[in-house]
Amino acid sequence: FLLLIAGIATLFSAYDSVARSRSVDHTYEVRRQLIQVLSSIQDIETGARGYALTGTKSFLTPYKNSLDHVDKDLSVLEALIADNPIQTERYGNIYRLAQEKKDFSRQLVTLRDTKGLDAASGVVGEGEGQEAMDAIRTLIAAMDQEEARLLALRQEEESNSTEKLGLFVAIGGAIALGISLFATLGIRKGFVLGGEAEERFRTMANNIAQLAWMADEKGRIFWYSQRWFDYTGTTIEEMEGWGWQKVHHPDHVQRVVDKIRRCFETGEFWEDTFPLRGADGNFRWFLSRAVPVRDKQGKILRWFGTNTDVTEQREA
């Protein structure tokens, strides 16, 4: 029951950690889009002015490209900040000023084409259109400052959420280890496979959130919990002995085999993290732990292990 509670708490904490992480990523995306919008509007501004003052056609390339894309850039920004009323109000002003800047730049290019340098440079010299550009820069700077404030806040929340997630994972691992020690104590008191107490233990292991298993003193696995078979879609005949390697990712299996063999030989506690293939063919990451079960003389009788799904934690 305690393990179930810890598992639920870990799950909710993982979802919260993922949400906090996405919130941070979202803030970075808003700031990148602000830069993109400002860049597009500046290209329109400098392209039109450069062409007006020099007549050089190369100035028209960035000018035309940005005219084609600025509305799309603005739409992306609008969608990103839709949940923030302060930013939405600023965006409305930026959108209005951007349309004014587009209209002015088109008129300036047309004036240069139809009336020549003197007419176009006169309009540029009067500073017409510069006021709108300055206002756009000020608004975008204010929006970026607001996102920087939100970023600091969200990064702190993400850090707190990650710490909480780590705590719940540790608690779940401690409870699972407690079950392992319970198994050790039980065997020292004389349970053997097939006994009533051993059967009660198996029933308990079948009801924990982790995938559980038992191996003999040499490391050959002879029992898995039902959750193992539910997840992997395998049978005991397929998994018996060292058959578990079939569901390990090929990039990790040799490393895992080498490490667990070493632990089986030395009798030290084993812990490792690796992906396991599910019945649907997809891999998920698991934190695996195993403890030796010894008799009164210290001889290893068997091993008890658990595999805890930590996919969400790794993604977070």
PAZAMAR-554470 format. One line per 3 residues: number of its first residue (from 1); their letters; for each residue x, y, z of C-alpha. Coordinates in steps of 0.05 Angstrom, whole numbers. Layout:
N
NUM) A) X,Y,Z; ...
//
This chain:
316
1) FLL) 0,0,0; 56,48,18; 91,32,-47
4) LIA) 27,45,-85; 20,113,-52; 93,129,-67
7) GIA) 83,107,-139; 22,152,-148; 59,210,-116
10) TLF) 118,198,-161; 73,196,-223; 39,262,-205
13) SAY) 106,293,-188; 134,269,-255; 75,301,-292
16) DSV) 86,366,-253; 160,364,-268; 147,354,-343
19) ARS) 96,411,-342; 146,458,-308; 200,439,-358
22) RSV) 152,453,-416; 135,520,-386; 209,538,-385
25) DHT) 217,515,-457; 155,556,-476; 186,619,-446
28) YEV) 250,608,-486; 207,599,-549; 171,665,-537
31) RRQ) 237,701,-529; 264,670,-594; 200,691,-630
34) LIQ) 206,762,-605; 276,765,-636; 248,737,-701
37) VLS) 192,788,-705; 239,846,-691; 288,819,-743
40) SIQ) 234,815,-796; 209,886,-783; 280,913,-783
43) DIE) 294,880,-850; 233,915,-879; 257,981,-849
46) TGA) 330,977,-870; 314,947,-938; 265,1001,-957
49) RGY) 310,1057,-932; 372,1029,-964; 337,1024,-1031
52) ALT) 308,1093,-1024; 376,1125,-1011; 419,1084,-1059
55) GTK) 373,1054,-1111; 412,988,-1102; 366,929,-1118
58) SFL) 401,883,-1069; 366,920,-1012; 299,896,-1039
61) TPY) 314,822,-1027; 311,822,-951; 256,875,-955
64) KNS) 211,831,-998; 227,767,-960; 208,799,-894
67) LDH) 145,829,-923; 124,759,-942; 139,728,-874
70) VDK) 128,781,-821; 53,768,-814; 68,694,-803
73) DLS) 120,711,-751; 70,756,-716; 17,702,-716
76) VLE) 65,652,-683; 81,703,-630; 7,717,-618
79) ALI) -7,643,-607; 51,636,-559; 30,694,-513
82) ADN) -45,683,-518; -50,662,-445; -16,726,-419
85) PIQ) -62,788,-419; -4,836,-408; 35,808,-467
88) TER) -28,804,-510; -40,879,-501; 31,895,-521
91) YGN) 26,848,-580; -35,886,-605; 5,950,-607
94) IYR) 64,916,-641; 17,887,-694; -14,955,-709
97) LAQ) 54,989,-714; 82,933,-758; 25,943,-808
100) EKK) 41,1018,-808; 114,1002,-820; 97,956,-878
103) DFS) 52,1009,-910; 104,1064,-901; 160,1020,-930
106) RQL) 118,1003,-992; 103,1076,-1003; 177,1094,-996
109) VTL) 199,1041,-1047; 144,1064,-1095; 166,1137,-1085
112) RDT) 238,1119,-1102; 215,1082,-1165; 168,1137,-1189
115) KGL) 199,1203,-1166; 272,1186,-1156; 325,1197,-1103
118) DAA) 309,1269,-1082; 237,1254,-1065; 253,1189,-1028
121) SGV) 313,1217,-990; 271,1277,-969; 221,1232,-936
124) VGE) 276,1192,-902; 310,1256,-879; 247,1279,-845
127) GEG) 249,1217,-801; 180,1194,-822; 168,1122,-800
130) QEA) 225,1123,-750; 177,1137,-692; 139,1073,-706
133) MDA) 203,1033,-709; 226,1060,-643; 159,1044,-611
136) IRT) 163,972,-637; 233,964,-607; 209,991,-540
139) LIA) 148,944,-539; 189,883,-557; 240,900,-504
142) AMD) 184,905,-453; 156,838,-475; 225,806,-470
145) QEE) 235,834,-401; 169,804,-379; 189,736,-407
148) ARL) 256,741,-372; 219,751,-306; 174,692,-320
151) LAL) 234,650,-340; 269,661,-273; 205,643,-236
154) RQE) 191,581,-278; 263,557,-273; 258,560,-197
157) EES) 192,522,-199; 223,470,-245; 282,461,-198
160) NST) 235,452,-138; 192,403,-177; 253,362,-198
163) EKL) 277,359,-126; 208,335,-104; 208,282,-159
166) GLF) 276,257,-136; 249,251,-65; 190,209,-87
169) VAI) 234,164,-129; 280,154,-69; 220,138,-24
172) GGA) 194,88,-75; 263,56,-80; 269,53,-4
175) IAL) 201,18,2; 220,-31,-53; 286,-44,-16
178) GIS) 246,-56,47; 206,-110,11; 273,-141,-10
181) LFA) 297,-141,62; 231,-171,84; 245,-228,35
184) TLG) 314,-236,64; 288,-239,135; 234,-288,116
187) IRK) 282,-336,84; 329,-332,143; 270,-354,186
190) GFV) 262,-414,142; 214,-402,85; 229,-441,23
193) LGG) 198,-440,-46; 129,-471,-44; 118,-454,30
196) EAE) 57,-414,52; 100,-354,74; 137,-354,7
199) ERF) 71,-355,-29; 47,-295,11; 111,-259,-7
202) RTM) 101,-273,-81; 30,-247,-76; 55,-183,-44
205) ANN) 110,-175,-97; 57,-184,-151; 19,-124,-124
208) IAQ) 75,-72,-123; 83,-21,-178; 152,-46,-199
211) LAW) 169,-106,-243; 196,-157,-192; 238,-219,-201
214) MAD) 278,-272,-164; 342,-308,-185; 382,-365,-155
217) EKG) 449,-356,-122; 484,-357,-191; 438,-305,-221
220) RIF) 392,-348,-262; 322,-318,-257; 268,-368,-240
223) WYS) 209,-323,-222; 179,-257,-247; 120,-218,-221
226) QRW) 58,-213,-265; 74,-140,-280; 137,-163,-316
229) FDY) 97,-207,-363; 43,-154,-372; 95,-103,-393
232) TGT) 141,-147,-436; 88,-193,-465; 134,-253,-453
235) TIE) 126,-320,-418; 166,-353,-363; 194,-403,-413
238) EME) 222,-347,-455; 251,-309,-396; 278,-367,-355
241) GWG) 351,-363,-336; 384,-306,-374; 327,-299,-424
244) WQK) 313,-228,-399; 368,-204,-447; 317,-212,-504
247) VHH) 278,-151,-480; 339,-107,-467; 360,-54,-517
250) PDH) 418,-82,-559; 460,-19,-545; 457,-33,-470
253) VQR) 450,-107,-460; 525,-126,-457; 540,-70,-408
256) VVD) 483,-93,-364; 503,-167,-368; 575,-151,-350
259) KIR) 555,-109,-290; 503,-156,-261; 549,-217,-270
262) RCF) 601,-180,-229; 551,-165,-174; 527,-237,-174
265) ETG) 599,-260,-165; 617,-210,-110; 550,-210,-74
268) EFW) 545,-134,-75; 479,-97,-84; 464,-84,-158
271) EDT) 435,-21,-188; 431,1,-261; 388,41,-309
274) FPL) 370,17,-379; 314,12,-431; 268,-49,-434
277) RGA) 223,-66,-493; 149,-70,-478; 97,-115,-511
280) DGN) 81,-57,-559; 153,-57,-584; 171,10,-552
283) FRW) 227,19,-502; 219,51,-434; 273,67,-383
286) FLS) 277,28,-318; 318,35,-254; 335,-35,-232
289) RAV) 359,-57,-163; 374,-126,-134; 395,-150,-65
292) PVR) 424,-217,-44; 383,-261,3; 431,-296,51
295) DKQ) 426,-351,103; 451,-345,175; 522,-362,153
298) GKI) 521,-307,100; 515,-354,40; 474,-325,-17
301) LRW) 411,-366,-28; 379,-323,-81; 370,-252,-107
304) FGT) 309,-207,-105; 303,-151,-155; 257,-95,-178
307) NTD) 252,-52,-241; 221,17,-232; 196,56,-294
310) VTE) 234,123,-294; 218,144,-366; 180,207,-346
313) QRE) 234,227,-296; 288,221,-349; 247,262,-398
316) A) 234,314,-345
//
